């Protein structure tokens, strides 16, 4: 249940939809098996899996949990290319001429359509956390593209959805560079980890360091040469660790042992569904509090124009 990554979005003019109505709307956009020639599909699934008794929504204390299932057929490009080349060669030998680009494209489309039903299907569950009190959405996805696919699905489900990527007054890359170079500038309950990515302003590329002392002379010299921190491992109040990215994404989330133990010791009666909801509400409350703190450290939230809605 515990999220590994988080892409954050501010919700503007949140649609008012009771839980019962939202549950029904999610069911209408529920995930279905891929058709024979479908390459991919995205739909809602029960966050608790088979234990969820068909529930597509869990809501506790203003925090909503939704899950989308992304299915994709894996058809290696090399397999398609080999089959196309073989068919093109056969036709050219038989007819004694070179096929046009248009004809080769048509053959490729036909080969893809023929092979798709035989391809393996990869399934990926993507969880969405919706803080209805703070109008904040966080998506547990490895990339922003995947996160925005889920937002598109939610928009289709609700009929309307106005969101923008969460933005702060201070650019994360500037704040991270300052924290890294000046220990006195760091908030009292922020600790640096042992990973950093430093970008150069010119064409010197990206430097990545792991398991290093970020206060070392070597790191300081790199900062002095003009490099900026585009990714930085940090810890907030000892409760949450993650790698902060320059687009405000939180990657490689790690929750404190104390929080995990609190979830483990909660009374759930060996009910897997209760355990899921317990884990979720503890995680959601921790994320909500720490994201609020992070926004404050970055100078508060930036105002976003209407034309930037995703």
N, C-alpha and C positions, 0 to 999 in steps of 0.2 A: 504493500500500500504506500509506503513512504516514497515520495517523489525523488527522482534522481536529477532532474533538470527542471528549469522553470523559465518560461517566456511570459512576461507580464504585459497586461493590456489594461488601459483605463476605459471603463464603460461610460458612455455619455447618453443621458436620457434613457436609462435602463427601462426596457419594457416591463410593465407590471403584469406578471403572470403567476397565479397561484401554483403551488406544487402539483396539485391534481391536474391542472390544465397542461403544465409543462411535461408531466409524466406521459400524458396522452400524446402530446406533440412529438416527443422523443420516440414513442412507440411507432408512430406513423413513419418515421425515418429510420426505423431499426435496420440493422445490418442484415443482408440477405446473401445466400451463397452466390459466388460468381457464376455468371453464365458461361457457356462454353467458349465464346469468343471475346468475353470481356477481359481487358488487361488489368483493371483495378476497380475497386469500389470502396467507398467509405460510408459507414452507417453507425448508428448508436448501438451499444451493447450494454448488458448489465454490469456495473462496476464490480459486483461480487461474483460474476460468472454464473455457473449453474446454481450456486447457493443463494443467488439473489431473488429467486422466485419471480423472475421476469421484471423486476423493478429496474428502471433505467435511471432513477434519480434517488439520491440519498441527501437529505437536508437536515442539518443540525445547527441550531443557534445561528442561523443566517448564513451558514456555509453550505454550498451545494457541491456535490460530487457527481460528475457525468463521465462516461467513458465512450470513446469512439473506437471502432474496429476498422483498421485499414487492411484490405486484402489486395494482394498484387501477385500476378503470375510472373514467374521468373523464367524468361526466355532469353538465354544468352545471345548477344549480338553475333558472336562467332558462329553459332549454329545456324542462324538465319543466313548469314553471309555465305557459308559453305553451300547451303542448299540452293541459294540464288545463283551462285557462280556455276554450280553443276547444271542447273536448268538452262542458264544463259548459254553455256558452252554447248549443250546438246542441241538447242534450237539453232544457234549460229552454224554448227557443223551440218545440221540437216538442211538448212535453207541456204547455206552458202553466203551469208551476209552478216553484218554487224548490227546488233540490236541498238535502237535508240535509247536515250536516257529515260524517256517516258515509258518505253516498253519494260526496261529493267525495273523501274519504280513500281509498275503494275505487278510484275512478277514478285517483287519483294513484299508487296501488300498481300498478295495471294498466299505466299509462303507463310507469312506471319499469321494470317487468319487460320491456316491449316494446322500450324504447330501449336498455337495458343492452348487449345483444349488439352494438349499433352503436357503442358508445362506445370511444374510444381507451383503451389500457392504458398506465399509467405504471409502470415497474419501478424499484425502488430496492434496492441491495445494502447491507446493514447488517452490519458486521464486529464480531465479539466476540473479545476477548482474555481468556484465562483463565490466570491465574498460579496453578498448582496448588500451588506451594510456599508462597505467602503467602495462599492462599485468597481471592484477589481477582479480581473480574470487572470488566472495563471494556468499555463498548459505544460504538462510534463512531456516534452518532446525534445528530441536531440537536435532538431534544427528549426529555425523560424519558419521555413517553408511548410514543414509538417504541422506546426502550430497553426499557421494561417489556413491550412486546409480544414482543420477542425473548426476554426472560426467561421469559415464559409459554410460548413455544415450547420453550425448553430444558427447562423443568419437565415439560412434556408428554412430551418425548423421553426424559428420564431417569427419569420416574416420580415423582420427588421433587426439590425444590430449595428450600432455605431460605436466603434472602438478605435483606439489609437495605441500604438506601442507606448508603454509607460516611459516618460521622459522627465529629466530633472534639470534644474537651473544650471548646475555645474555638470559639465560633460564628464562622464565616468573616467575617460582616459586622462583627463587633467587631474581629477581628484586622486586617482590611483597613483599617478606619477608623483604627486605631492606627498601622499602618505608614504610612498616608498622612499622618497629622498629626504623627508623631514619627519623624524619620529615625533617631534613635538606637535605636529599638525594632526596626528592621529587621534580620533575620538577615544575616550578613556576605556570603553568596552569593546574596542576593535583590536584584534591581534592579526598580524600577518602570518601566513602559512609558509610553505616552502616551494611554491611554484610561481613563475612569472613568465609573461611573454612581453618582450620589448620590441617595439617597432621603431625603425629609423625614419626620419623625415625625408631622406633621399632615397637612393636605390640600393641601400645596404641590406635590405631584406629584414627578416624577422629572426630574433634570437629567443629561443625557448630554454628555460632552465627549470629543472626539477630537483627536489631534495637539496636545496641550497639555502644558505643563510642570506636572507634578503637584505640584511643590514651590512653585508660584507663590503669591503672596499671595492671589490670587482664590480658589484652591482652599482655602487655609487659612481664609479668611473664611467660606466656605460650611460648612466643618466646624465652625467656631466657632458658626455659627447653629443647629447641631443636626443637620445632615445626616450620613448615614452612607453608607459605600461599600458598595454592593450588588454591584458588578462592578468589577474592577480588573485592568489589564494588568500582568503581572509576568514576570520572567525568572529562571530558576533556574540558577545557576552558568554562565550563558552557553550552556547546552546546550539548554534548552527554554523557549519563550515561549508564553504563553497568557493568556486572560482568565479569571480566577477568579470564579466566581459565588457568591452567598450560599448556594446549596444544594450547594456543593462540586463543581459541574460545571466541567470545563475546556473552554473553547470557543476556537475559532480557534487551534488548536495549531500551532506552528511549531518545527521541529527545527533545530538549529544547522547551519551550512554544514559544519562539521568532521565531524559525524555523517553527513550526506548524502554527503560526499566519501569517507568510510570505506566506505560501502555501494557507492559507484560504483567504488572501486578494488578491491573484493573479487573474487576469482577465481570466476567463475560459468560460464565456458566458453560464454558466450552462450546459456545455458539459462535461459529465462524463469522456470521453476519454481524453480530454484536462486536466482535473483535475488529472487523473492518471499520465499523463506524467509530469505535473508540480510537483506533489508530488515526483515522481521518481527522477527527475533531481536534485531537492533540496536535497533529501536524499543522492543520489549518490555523489554529490559534497561534502557534509558534511562528509560522510564516507571516501571518498578518502583522504581528507585533514587530518582528524583525525587519520586515520590508518597510514599515512605517519609520523605523529608526534609520534604515539605510537612506530613505528619501530625505530625511532631515539632514543627514551627513552630507548629502549631495546638494544642499542648498534649497531644498524644497522642490515641489513638482513644477515643471514647466507648463505654460499654457499652450494648448494645441489648437490649431485652426481647424475649421470644419472640412477644409479640402484635403486634410491628411487622414481622414477616416479610412481604415482598411476594410 
